[in-house]
Amino acid sequence: MTPRSSTWLSFGEAFDLPLVVDLRTAARALGLCPATAYKLIRQSGFPCPVLRLGWQYRIPTADLLRALGIEERPVYPADLRAGTELAEQHDRVTEFDTEDYS
């Protein structure tokens, strides 16, 4: 179970993951080879909850980030600007819809 640092996910990649990831992606994030990840699942030793969907394993990203010691997602200034712009657009549309045309 030796980490292979050259295959780890970068910090930015970790925060761009979807809600659930496949086992290979989770193994890469943890610095494990896929064979070790499968072995840990069979031994009930994988460091976060694993969902079995048919023949596939899926790992919730929130649990994976917690296993990596990351409790919360960061807030980026670009996201704040985009949210502000969206709210302003919504306000303009709402204002237009509620104007009195008498």
C-alpha positions as CSV (number, residue, x, y, z in Angstrom):
1,M,0.0,0.0,0.0
2,T,2.8,2.4,-0.9
3,P,1.6,5.7,-2.3
4,R,2.7,6.4,-5.8
5,S,2.9,10.2,-5.7
6,S,3.4,10.7,-9.4
7,T,-0.2,9.3,-10.0
8,W,-2.0,11.3,-7.3
9,L,-4.7,13.8,-8.3
10,S,-3.7,17.4,-8.0
11,F,-5.5,19.6,-5.6
12,G,-7.5,21.3,-8.4
13,E,-8.5,18.0,-9.9
14,A,-9.8,16.8,-6.6
15,F,-12.2,19.7,-6.4
16,D,-13.4,19.2,-9.9
17,L,-14.6,15.7,-9.3
18,P,-18.3,14.8,-9.9
19,L,-20.6,13.6,-7.1
20,V,-19.4,10.0,-7.3
21,V,-16.2,8.6,-8.8
22,D,-15.1,5.2,-10.1
23,L,-12.7,3.1,-8.1
24,R,-9.7,3.9,-10.3
25,T,-10.2,7.6,-9.7
26,A,-10.6,7.1,-6.0
27,A,-7.5,4.9,-5.9
28,R,-5.5,7.6,-7.8
29,A,-6.7,10.3,-5.3
30,L,-5.5,8.1,-2.4
31,G,-2.2,7.2,-4.1
32,L,-3.1,3.5,-4.4
33,C,-2.8,1.2,-7.4
34,P,-6.2,-0.2,-8.5
35,A,-5.3,-3.7,-7.4
36,T,-4.6,-2.5,-3.9
37,A,-7.9,-0.6,-3.9
38,Y,-9.9,-3.8,-4.9
39,K,-8.0,-5.8,-2.2
40,L,-8.9,-3.2,0.5
41,I,-12.6,-3.4,-0.6
42,R,-12.6,-7.2,-0.3
43,Q,-11.0,-6.9,3.2
44,S,-13.5,-4.1,4.2
45,G,-10.5,-1.8,4.7
46,F,-11.1,0.9,2.0
47,P,-10.7,4.3,3.8
48,C,-14.2,5.5,2.8
49,P,-17.6,4.1,2.0
50,V,-17.9,2.2,-1.3
51,L,-21.1,1.7,-3.3
52,R,-21.5,-1.4,-5.3
53,L,-23.7,-0.9,-8.4
54,G,-23.9,-4.2,-10.3
55,W,-20.3,-5.1,-11.2
56,Q,-19.0,-1.6,-10.6
57,Y,-17.8,0.3,-7.5
58,R,-18.6,4.0,-7.0
59,I,-17.2,6.2,-4.2
60,P,-19.1,9.4,-3.1
61,T,-16.7,12.3,-3.7
62,A,-17.6,13.9,-0.3
63,D,-16.5,10.8,1.5
64,L,-13.4,10.6,-0.6
65,L,-12.4,14.2,0.2
66,R,-13.1,13.5,3.9
67,A,-10.8,10.5,3.7
68,L,-8.1,12.8,2.2
69,G,-8.6,15.2,5.1
70,I,-10.5,17.8,3.1
71,E,-13.7,18.7,4.9
72,E,-15.1,21.6,2.8
73,R,-14.8,22.7,-0.8
74,P,-13.1,26.1,-1.3
75,V,-15.0,29.1,-2.6
76,Y,-13.3,30.7,-5.6
77,P,-13.6,34.4,-6.5
78,A,-14.7,33.5,-10.0
79,D,-17.6,31.4,-8.6
80,L,-18.7,34.3,-6.4
81,R,-18.6,36.7,-9.4
82,A,-20.6,34.3,-11.5
83,G,-23.2,33.9,-8.8
84,T,-23.5,37.6,-8.4
85,E,-24.0,38.1,-12.1
86,L,-26.6,35.4,-12.2
87,A,-28.5,37.0,-9.3
88,E,-28.4,40.4,-11.1
89,Q,-29.8,38.8,-14.2
90,H,-32.5,37.2,-12.2
91,D,-33.4,40.5,-10.5
92,R,-33.6,42.3,-13.9
93,V,-35.9,39.6,-15.3
94,T,-38.1,39.7,-12.2
95,E,-38.2,43.5,-12.3
96,F,-39.3,43.4,-16.0
97,D,-42.0,40.8,-15.3
98,T,-43.5,42.8,-12.4
99,E,-43.5,46.3,-14.0
100,D,-46.9,48.0,-14.1
101,Y,-47.8,48.9,-17.7
102,S,-51.0,51.0,-17.0
